[in-house]
Amino acid sequence: MKAMVLKAPNTPFVLEERPIPVPGPGEAVCKVLACGAGLTIEHARAGRAPSNFPIVIGHEITAVISAVGPGVTHVKEGDPVTAHFYVTCGRCKWCLLNRETLCEDFTGYIGRQVDGAYAEYMKLPARNFIHIPKALDWKKNAAEVSVICDALATPYKVTRRARIAPLENVAVIGAGGGVGIHMVALARWAKARVIAVDISPQKLGKCRDMGAHEVVDASQGKVAEALLDLTGGKGLDVAIDFVSTAATLSEAAKALGRGGRLVTLGGAGQAGFQASQRDMVQKELELMGSRYCSKQELIETLELVARGDFWPLVTETYRLEEVEKVHQRLAAGAVTGRAAVVME
C-alpha cells in the first residue's frame, strides 16, 4: 500500500510502499477512502504535538473495514466506518463514564502515537471504529463525511459543555478555521446569536454563509470592546476560543457578561492569561477547557448530519501524493473550513 510518512518534524512527507497491515486480536484494518486535513495534524507535522516518528499522520476518516482480528465483533468486513481520535483503555472510571478524553490509561492519538490515515490502509483497535449511519451517502461524499469525526463532533461537544441556549450571545474566536467554522454552524443550530471573530475578511465572509449573525475583524484590535458593543454592553454568554493565546483568552474573558462561560480548545498552548478575579466573582464566570469528544458524542454528531441538521464544509481536496501542498496551506492559515485528502 501507499503511505505518506513523516520521518521527523518539519521535514517533507516521504511516499513509501508498505505492506497492508494485518489485524491482531481486538484489532481491525480499514481501507481509507478520505482523510480530513486540519491544524490538529499540522501541529504533529510541525513538531508542536509530541509524536512517535517516523509516523503516518491523519485521523479524520471515511473508510471501509477490510479485515478483522480474533475476538472482534464490533465491526465486520465491508462496514463503512469513521474513527474516534483518542486511543483509550475503555476500562477506567472516565471511559466508563463516557468521558474517554480523560482516560487514566491514555495510549495516545491516531496519527501521533499510532499510524494514521495518510495511507491506503490503517490498523486500529477495533473499538476505535464507529459505524457511519446508513442515511449518510459516504460513497458520494467521502471527503465531507471524513471530517465529521473531529471538525463537527468537537464543536458538538462544546455546545453541550458550554450549555449554549437559544438567544444567547456566543462568540467564536478563530471562527474561520476548520473546527471554528463548524462551531459557528453548531452554535447557530443551537439557536444562539453567533458572533464570528477572525483576522481574515474572506474567512469572516464564509462564517456569515455558515450562520454567523455578526462578525468581528480581530486584525483591527480591541476585540473585547467590539464584542461588548455588539451585545449592547451586556457582554457575552459564551466565548469559545480556538486560537487560545494569552491575548485572545484575555480579550474573551473581558467580553463575558453575567454568568458568562469561556471555553478554550487546543490553540497555542501558552502558560496563562489574565482574567479579572473581581469579574469572576461578581459575574460568577465559568472558565473551562474542552477536549475533543466522547464516542457517544461522535455517534450523535453522525446521526445529526445524517438527518440533515448541518453539513460539513470541505473547501479543498487533494490526492494522497499532494499532502505536502495542503500542509503548506494549513501552515499559512490559508484554508477556510476543512481540507481533505481523497484516495480515489
C-alpha positions as CSV (number, residue, x, y, z in Angstrom):
1,M,0.0,0.0,0.0
2,K,1.0,3.6,-0.4
3,A,1.7,5.7,2.7
4,M,2.9,9.3,3.2
5,V,5.4,9.1,6.0
6,L,6.9,11.8,8.2
7,K,10.4,10.8,9.2
8,A,10.8,13.8,11.6
9,P,9.0,17.0,12.4
10,N,9.3,19.8,9.9
11,T,10.5,17.5,7.1
12,P,8.8,16.7,3.8
13,F,6.5,13.7,3.6
14,V,8.0,10.6,2.1
15,L,5.9,8.3,-0.2
16,E,6.5,4.7,0.8
17,E,5.3,1.4,-0.3
18,R,4.3,-0.6,2.8
19,P,2.6,-4.0,3.4
20,I,-1.1,-3.8,4.1
21,P,-1.4,-4.1,7.9
22,V,-2.6,-7.4,9.4
23,P,-5.0,-7.1,12.4
24,G,-4.1,-8.8,15.7
25,P,-6.5,-9.8,18.5
26,G,-9.0,-7.0,19.1
27,E,-7.9,-5.0,16.0
28,A,-9.3,-4.2,12.6
29,V,-7.9,-2.8,9.4
30,C,-9.8,-0.4,7.1
31,K,-9.3,0.8,3.6
32,V,-9.2,4.6,3.7
33,L,-11.3,6.5,1.3
34,A,-10.7,10.0,2.5
35,C,-8.9,11.8,5.4
36,G,-9.5,15.3,6.7
37,A,-6.6,17.7,6.9
38,G,-6.6,20.4,9.6
39,L,-4.5,22.2,12.1
40,T,-4.6,19.3,14.6
41,I,-2.5,17.1,12.3
42,E,-0.5,20.1,11.1
43,H,0.6,20.5,14.7
44,A,2.1,17.0,14.6
45,R,3.8,17.7,11.2
46,A,5.3,20.9,12.6
47,G,6.5,19.3,15.8
48,R,4.2,21.2,18.1
49,A,2.5,17.9,19.2
50,P,4.6,15.1,20.6
51,S,4.6,12.2,18.0
52,N,6.4,8.9,17.5
53,F,8.5,9.5,14.4
54,P,8.5,8.0,11.8
55,I,4.7,8.3,11.7
56,V,1.8,8.3,9.3
57,I,-0.5,11.2,10.4
58,G,-4.2,11.8,9.8
59,H,-7.2,10.6,11.8
60,E,-10.5,12.0,10.3
61,I,-11.6,9.2,8.0
62,T,-14.2,7.7,5.8
63,A,-13.2,4.1,5.4
64,V,-14.4,0.5,4.9
65,I,-13.4,-2.3,7.1
66,S,-11.2,-4.7,5.1
67,A,-10.1,-7.3,7.8
68,V,-10.8,-8.0,11.5
69,G,-8.7,-9.8,14.1
70,P,-9.6,-12.6,16.5
71,G,-12.3,-11.6,19.1
72,V,-13.6,-8.7,17.1
73,T,-17.4,-8.5,16.9
74,H,-18.0,-4.7,16.9
75,V,-17.2,-4.4,13.2
76,K,-17.0,-6.8,10.2
77,E,-15.6,-6.7,6.7
78,G,-17.4,-4.3,4.5
79,D,-18.7,-2.0,7.2
80,P,-18.4,1.8,6.4
81,V,-16.7,3.5,9.4
82,T,-15.1,6.6,10.8
83,A,-12.8,6.7,13.8
84,H,-12.5,8.1,17.3
85,F,-9.3,10.1,17.5
86,Y,-8.2,9.0,21.0
87,V,-6.8,5.6,21.8
88,T,-8.1,4.9,25.3
89,C,-8.3,1.9,27.7
90,G,-12.1,1.5,27.7
91,R,-11.9,0.3,31.4
92,C,-11.1,3.2,33.7
93,K,-13.6,5.4,35.6
94,W,-13.6,8.1,32.9
95,C,-14.0,5.7,30.0
96,L,-16.9,4.0,31.7
97,L,-18.5,7.5,32.4
98,N,-18.5,8.2,28.7
99,R,-15.7,10.8,29.1
100,E,-12.9,9.0,27.2
101,T,-11.0,12.2,26.7
102,L,-10.0,12.0,30.4
103,C,-8.9,8.3,30.2
104,E,-6.5,7.4,33.1
105,D,-4.6,4.9,30.8
106,F,-4.5,7.0,27.7
107,T,-2.4,5.4,24.9
108,G,-2.2,8.3,22.6
109,Y,-3.6,9.8,19.4
110,I,-4.2,8.3,16.0
111,G,-1.6,9.8,13.7
112,R,0.8,10.7,16.5
113,Q,1.4,7.6,18.6
114,V,-0.4,5.2,16.2
115,D,0.0,5.2,12.4
116,G,-2.9,7.2,10.9
117,A,-4.8,7.7,7.7
118,Y,-2.4,9.3,5.2
119,A,-2.2,5.8,3.7
120,E,-4.4,3.4,1.7
121,Y,-5.0,1.2,4.8
122,M,-4.9,1.7,8.5
123,K,-5.0,-0.6,11.5
124,L,-6.6,0.4,14.9
125,P,-8.1,-1.2,18.0
126,A,-11.5,-2.2,16.7
127,R,-13.2,-0.2,19.5
128,N,-12.0,3.0,17.8
129,F,-14.0,2.4,14.7
130,I,-17.5,4.0,14.6
131,H,-20.2,2.9,12.2
132,I,-21.3,5.5,9.6
133,P,-25.2,5.8,9.5
134,K,-26.9,4.2,6.5
135,A,-28.6,7.6,5.7
136,L,-25.2,9.2,5.0
137,D,-24.1,8.8,1.4
138,W,-20.4,8.1,2.3
139,K,-19.6,6.8,-1.2
140,K,-20.6,10.0,-2.9
141,N,-19.4,12.4,-0.1
142,A,-16.3,10.7,1.3
143,A,-14.4,13.9,1.9
144,E,-17.3,15.6,3.8
145,V,-18.1,12.5,5.9
146,S,-14.5,12.1,6.8
147,V,-14.3,15.3,8.8
148,I,-17.4,14.8,10.8
149,C,-15.5,12.8,13.5
150,D,-13.5,15.9,14.5
151,A,-14.4,19.1,12.8
152,L,-18.1,18.7,13.7
153,A,-18.0,16.3,16.7
154,T,-15.6,18.6,18.6
155,P,-18.0,21.7,18.5
156,Y,-21.0,19.5,19.1
157,K,-19.4,18.6,22.4
158,V,-18.8,22.3,23.1
159,T,-22.5,23.2,22.6
160,R,-23.2,20.8,25.5
161,R,-20.2,21.6,27.7
162,A,-20.9,25.4,27.4
163,R,-24.6,24.8,27.8
164,I,-25.4,27.0,24.8
165,A,-29.0,28.1,24.9
166,P,-31.4,29.8,22.4
167,L,-30.9,33.6,22.1
168,E,-27.6,33.6,24.0
169,N,-24.7,35.7,22.6
170,V,-22.0,33.3,21.6
171,A,-18.6,34.4,20.2
172,V,-16.4,32.0,18.3
173,I,-12.7,33.2,18.2
174,G,-10.7,31.7,15.3
175,A,-14.1,31.2,13.6
176,G,-12.7,30.7,10.1
177,G,-10.6,27.6,10.8
178,G,-11.7,24.0,10.2
179,V,-13.2,23.5,13.6
180,G,-14.2,27.1,14.3
181,I,-16.3,27.5,11.2
182,H,-18.3,24.3,12.2
183,M,-18.6,25.8,15.7
184,V,-20.4,28.7,14.1
185,A,-22.8,26.3,12.4
186,L,-23.4,24.3,15.6
187,A,-24.0,27.5,17.7
188,R,-26.5,28.7,15.1
189,W,-28.1,25.2,15.2
190,A,-28.4,25.6,19.0
191,K,-30.4,28.9,18.2
192,A,-27.8,31.2,19.7
193,R,-26.9,34.6,18.3
194,V,-23.5,33.9,16.8
195,I,-20.6,36.4,16.5
196,A,-17.6,35.2,14.4
197,V,-14.1,36.5,15.3
198,D,-11.2,36.1,12.9
199,I,-8.5,38.1,11.1
200,S,-9.4,37.2,7.5
201,P,-12.2,39.1,5.7
202,Q,-12.6,36.1,3.4
203,K,-13.0,33.7,6.3
204,L,-15.4,36.1,8.0
205,G,-17.5,36.1,4.8
206,K,-17.7,32.4,4.9
207,C,-18.6,32.5,8.5
208,R,-21.7,34.6,7.6
209,D,-22.5,31.9,5.0
210,M,-22.3,29.3,7.8
211,G,-24.7,31.2,10.0
212,A,-22.9,34.0,11.9
213,H,-25.2,36.9,12.7
214,E,-22.3,39.3,13.3
215,V,-18.5,39.3,12.6
216,V,-15.5,41.0,14.2
217,D,-12.3,41.6,12.4
218,A,-9.7,40.8,15.1
219,S,-6.9,42.3,13.0
220,Q,-8.2,45.7,14.0
221,G,-7.6,45.0,17.7
222,K,-10.0,45.9,20.5
223,V,-11.9,42.7,20.2
224,A,-13.4,42.8,23.7
225,E,-14.7,46.3,23.1
226,A,-16.2,45.2,19.8
227,L,-17.9,42.2,21.4
228,L,-19.3,44.4,24.2
229,D,-20.6,46.9,21.7
230,L,-22.4,44.1,19.7
231,T,-24.1,42.9,22.9
232,G,-25.3,46.4,23.9
233,G,-22.7,46.4,26.8
234,K,-24.2,43.3,28.4
235,G,-21.3,41.0,27.4
236,L,-21.2,37.5,26.0
237,D,-23.0,34.5,27.4
238,V,-20.4,32.2,25.9
239,A,-16.9,32.8,24.4
240,I,-15.3,29.8,22.5
241,D,-11.6,30.3,21.7
242,F,-9.9,28.1,19.2
243,V,-6.8,30.3,19.0
244,S,-6.3,30.2,22.7
245,T,-3.3,32.5,23.1
246,A,-2.8,34.6,26.2
247,A,-4.1,37.6,24.3
248,T,-7.2,36.0,22.8
249,L,-8.2,34.4,26.1
250,S,-7.8,37.7,28.0
251,E,-9.9,39.5,25.4
252,A,-12.6,36.8,25.6
253,A,-12.6,36.9,29.4
254,K,-13.1,40.7,29.4
255,A,-16.0,40.4,27.0
256,L,-18.0,38.0,29.2
257,G,-21.2,39.2,30.8
258,R,-23.0,38.0,33.9
259,G,-22.9,34.2,34.2
260,G,-20.6,34.1,31.2
261,R,-18.8,30.9,30.2
262,L,-15.4,30.8,28.5
263,V,-14.3,27.6,26.7
264,T,-10.8,27.1,25.4
265,L,-9.7,24.3,23.0
266,G,-6.3,23.5,21.8
267,G,-4.6,26.5,20.3
268,A,-1.1,27.7,21.1
269,G,-0.7,26.0,24.5
270,Q,0.6,29.1,26.3
271,A,1.0,29.0,30.0
272,G,-1.6,31.5,31.2
273,F,-3.8,34.6,30.6
274,Q,-5.3,37.4,32.5
275,A,-8.9,37.3,33.9
276,S,-10.2,39.7,36.5
277,Q,-10.8,37.9,39.8
278,R,-13.4,40.6,40.7
279,D,-15.3,39.8,37.5
280,M,-15.0,36.1,38.1
281,V,-16.7,36.5,41.5
282,Q,-19.2,39.3,40.8
283,K,-20.3,37.9,37.4
284,E,-20.0,34.2,38.5
285,L,-17.9,33.5,35.4
286,E,-17.0,30.0,34.4
287,L,-13.6,29.3,32.7
288,M,-13.3,25.8,31.3
289,G,-11.3,23.7,28.9
290,S,-12.7,21.1,26.4
291,R,-11.0,18.2,24.7
292,Y,-12.3,16.5,21.6
293,C,-15.5,14.5,22.2
294,S,-16.7,11.1,23.6
295,K,-17.6,8.2,21.3
296,Q,-21.3,8.8,22.1
297,E,-21.0,12.4,21.1
298,L,-19.4,11.4,17.8
299,I,-22.2,8.9,17.2
300,E,-24.8,11.6,17.9
301,T,-23.0,14.0,15.6
302,L,-23.1,11.5,12.8
303,E,-26.8,11.0,13.3
304,L,-27.5,14.7,13.3
305,V,-25.6,15.1,10.0
306,A,-27.4,12.1,8.6
307,R,-30.8,13.6,9.3
308,G,-29.8,16.9,7.7
309,D,-29.3,19.3,10.7
310,F,-26.0,20.6,9.3
311,W,-23.3,19.6,6.8
312,P,-19.5,19.7,6.8
313,L,-17.7,22.4,4.9
314,V,-14.8,21.0,2.8
315,T,-13.4,23.6,0.5
316,E,-10.3,21.8,-0.8
317,T,-9.5,18.2,-1.8
318,Y,-6.1,16.7,-2.6
319,R,-4.7,13.3,-3.7
320,L,-2.6,11.3,-1.3
321,E,0.6,12.3,-3.1
322,E,-0.3,16.0,-2.6
323,V,-0.3,16.2,1.2
324,E,2.8,18.4,1.2
325,K,0.8,21.0,-0.7
326,V,-2.2,21.0,1.7
327,H,0.1,21.3,4.8
328,Q,1.8,24.3,3.3
329,R,-1.6,25.9,3.1
330,L,-2.5,24.8,6.6
331,A,0.7,26.3,8.0
332,A,0.0,29.6,6.3
333,G,-3.6,29.7,7.6
334,A,-4.9,29.8,4.1
335,V,-7.6,27.0,4.3
336,T,-11.1,28.2,5.1
337,G,-13.1,25.4,6.7
338,R,-11.6,21.9,6.2
339,A,-9.4,20.4,3.5
340,A,-9.4,16.6,2.8
341,V,-7.2,14.0,1.1
342,V,-9.2,11.7,-1.1
343,M,-7.7,8.3,-2.0
344,E,-9.8,7.5,-5.0
